[in-house]
Amino acid sequence: MIFVGQGFDVHAFENTSASSRKLILGGVFFEGERALAGHSDADVVVHALMDALLGAAKIEGASDIGEIFPDTDASFKGADSLQLLREVETLLETHDFQFQNADITVLCECPKIGPHKEAMRKAIVSVLDCDIAAISIKATTTEKLGFLGRGEGIAASAVCLLEKN
């Protein structure tokens, strides 16, 4: 059987430039850019992907990342989202799901995503152990509309396809 999942995540930028946090998107460090606020590393790209994967799998007790990696759990403070993705991938494998592909859209006014897309794809591929053609990453702006358009944060949307063995 084939299962489709959809995920979405959004994080605001940190309010202070004195933060020691780094901007991480798709597992890639964006040097010189403002960091996103969040309990973990605030990687909206990987968070949206994990929610899409979990939504497709519909595993009892693991319906979304908030359920399995709650922000009330101190052990996830500053967590590397690629490591969390590894845990999701292991969970999927345990339940006989095989990742097929994902399509991810990043919504922001800044930073520019284009120069980092291939590195982001490679970082995700390194965790999901799939062909690079199975990961699509694209970006768009909101034409200066809303909180994203005012440069207050970054959002990401993901759709994925899983096959149940």
Secondary structure, 3 states (H helix, E strand, C coil): CEEEEEEEEEEEECCCCCCCCCCEECCEECCCCCCECCCCCCCHHHHHHHHHHHHHHCECCECCHHHHCCCCCHHHCCCCHHHHHHHHHHHHHHCCEEEEEEEEEEECCCCCCHHHHHHHHHHHHHHHCCCHHHEEEEEECCCCCHHHHCCCEEEEEEEEEEEEC
